[in-house]
Amino acid sequence: MLKSTHIEVSSLRLRVETSEFWSGDVGLTLITVSLTIFTFLILPLAEGGLLGRFVLDVVLATLMVSGALRIGSKRVTTTLAIVALLAALIVLWVSLMHSTPFLQRLSSTLAIIAFLLYFRIVLLVMFRQGPVTWSRIQGGVSAYLLLGLAWSRAYQLTEQIHAGSFRFVSRPANVEQLSAKLSYFSFATLTTVGFGDVLAVYPFARSLAIAEALVGQLFPATLIGALALQSRPEIVTKAGAATKSSSKVEISHGTRDS
């Protein structure tokens, strides 16, 4: 009896630890590391045919699926996020092995949807109740990287639909090179560096670049402000109380004047 009770307690503890993988902020750290490796190592070296991309894709997919399952969001949203991610991965690897214009465009579209859905999931995990930890700050980095990746796929889709939307110093020879060059352009635009070796020349591509540059400036400031308010909730309470008291004073003065 005692042994069975011990087993049940151990099983319950394991389930709790698993369910708190993301709420305990561990998932934010792991997905930040994975995205950093994917963005700054795998994508730039994709031109050399680095096989590690497959491993990173699997790791990212595992982390994102676990995040979607543990976030406690609506079932429809969770299902949509997981389906979009798995479909994007399958179509991506099929398009790499059997490249056709339709598959390439479909892969880019699904990747945009998947990155934006998981951008939302990361933000929901970050702003759950609890103290602001270093892992949650790392989650902000993940969200920033997901934005850059989503925009890079939007650029790629634009180039695939309207060839010549971007001007390159050296034209990409295949889809992997195109993805690497436009990811580089996306993060250069997001951080407003703009080296000029990749240029958006098609009007819609320029509009995307302008929007990304604006988001790249506004998102970090907004995120820092939101985290600061979450770490000091008494600021919001005091501000609300001050607003109410000032409103009462104005009303009383208005009554006296009348």
N, C-alpha and C positions, 0 to 999 in steps of 0.2 A: 504493500500500500504506500509506504513511504517512498519507495523507489519510483513508483508510477507518478506520485505527486511531484517528485524532483524532476522527472522527465517532462511533465506538463509545464512546470515552471520554466525549465530550460527552453522548451519549445516556444512558450509565450515570450520569453526574453528575446529569442532570436527573431520572432515576428516583429516585436516592437523595434528592435535595432534596425531591421530591414525597412520598416515603415518610416523610420526617422532618418534614413540615409540622406534624403534631401532636406527634410526639415531641420536636421542637425548640421546642415551647411557643408557636409563632406562632399556631396555631389557637386556643389558649386566650385569647390577647389579642383576636383578631378576634371570637370568639363572645361574649366579655364585652362588647365595644363594641356588637355587634349586639343582644344581649339588653338592654343598658342603654337603647339608643335605642328598642327595641320596648316596653319596660316603662314608661319615663318620658316618652316622646314619642308613639309611635304609639297605644298603648292609651288614654291619657287624651284624645287628640284624635280617637279613632275615632268619637265622636258627631258630629263635623263632617264625616265621610265622607272622611277623609284618604286619598288614593290611595297614599301612600307605604307603607301597610301591605302591599300586595301585593309591593312591592320588598323590604321587610324579610323577608317570609315566604320569598321566594325565596333571599335571602342566608342566612337562618338554616337553611333546608333544605339548601343547598349545604354550609355549614360542618358541619352535623350528619352529613350523609351521608359527607363526607370523613373526619370523625372516626371514624365507625363502621367505615369501610373500613380505616383505618390503625391502629386500636387493637390489632389482632392478637388479638381475642377469638375465641370459638367462632363458627363459620360460622352456626350456627342463631341465636345471639344477634344477630349482625350483621344477618342477613337480616330477623329479626323487627323490629329497631329501624328499619331503612330502610323496610320495608313499613308499619309503624305510622305513621311520619312522613308518608310520601307519601299514605297513605290519609286521615290526619287533615287534611292540607292540601286534598285533593280534596273531601272531604265538607264541610269548612268553607266553601269557596267555593261549592259547590253549595247548601248550606243558606242562605248569604247571598243567593243569587239566587232560590232557590225554597225558601222557608222552610216546613218542616213539623216538627211535634213530634218525629217519629221521627229525622229527619236532624239536628236540633239535639241530641238526646240522644246519638246515635251520634257526632257531631262532638266533643262534650265527653268522651265515654268514650275515644275514640281519642287525643285531645289529652292526657289524663291519662297514658295508657300511653306515648305518645311522650316527654313531658317527663320521666317517671321513668326511662325507658330511657336517655335522653341525660344525665340526672343521673348515672347509673352510669358512662356513658362518660367524662364529664368527670372524675369521681373517679379512674377507672383511668388516664387520661392524667396527672393531677396526681401520682399516687403511683408512677409508673414510676421505675425507677432513674435516678439523676442528681441534681445539686444542686438545692436549692430556689431558684428564680428568682422575679423579680417577676411573670413571666407565670403561674407556677404559683399564686401568691397571687391573681392575677386569676381563675384558674380556680375558686378557692374562692368568689369573688363570683358567677361564673357558676352554680355549683352552688346557691348560696343563691337566686338569682333563679329558677332552674328549679324549685326547691321551691315558691316563692311562686306561680309560674304554674300548677304542677300542682294546688296547693290551690285556686286561683281557679277552675279548671275543675271541680274536685270540688264547690265551692259552686254553680257554675252548673248542674251536673247535678242537684244536690239541689233547686234552685229549679225546674228544668224538670220534675222528677218530682213534687215536692210544692210546688205554687204557694203562696206566702205563707211560705216557710221563712225569708225575710229581710224585715225592715222597713226601708223606705227613706224618707228625707225627701221625695224626689220619685220616684215610680215610674218605672222605665225604660220607654221607649216601644217599644223593639225589642231584638233580640238583641245588637247592638253596644253599646248603652247598658248592658244587663245585664252584658255581659262587662267593660266599662270599670269599672262600679261595684263588681263583685265582685272584680276585680283590685285595685282600690284598697283594698277591705276586707281582702283576703288579705294584702297587704303591711303594712297597718296592724296586723293581728293577728300576723303573723310577727315584726314588730319590737316587739310589745306596746305600741303607741301607743294604739290604741283611741279614736278621736275620738267615737264614739257616734252618728254620723249614719247608719250602717248597722248594724243589729242582727240577730243570729241568734236567731230565736224558736222554730224547730222543734227538738226534742230532738237529732236526728241532726246538724243544722247546728251546734248548740252543741258537740256532741262533736268535730266536725271542727275547730272554732275552738280548743277547748282543746288538742287534739293539735298543731295548728299553732303555738300559742303556746309549748308546751313544746319542740317541735323548734327553733323560732326562737331559744330561749335556749341549748339544749344543743349544737346543731350548730356554731355558731362556736367555742365553747370546745373541743369535741372536735377540730375541724379544725385549730385553732391548735396544740393539743398534738401532733397527728399530724405536722404540718409541722415542728414543733420537733424531734421525735424523728428525723425523716428528715434534717434538716440536721445533727444531731449523733448519728450512729449509735453513737459510742463510749459515749454515756450508757447506751444499752440494753445494750451489752456489759459495761460496768462494773457495772450493776445486776444483770445475770444472774450475773456472777462473784461479786458480794457475796452474793447469795442462796445460791449454791452453797457458798461458804465458811462462811456462817452455819449452813447445814444440816449441814455436816461437823462444825462445832464442837458443835452441839447433839447430834449422834449420838455424838461422842466423850465428851461429858459424861454422856450417858445410859449409855454403856458402863461408864464409871468408877463411876457410882452403883450400877449393878447388881453 
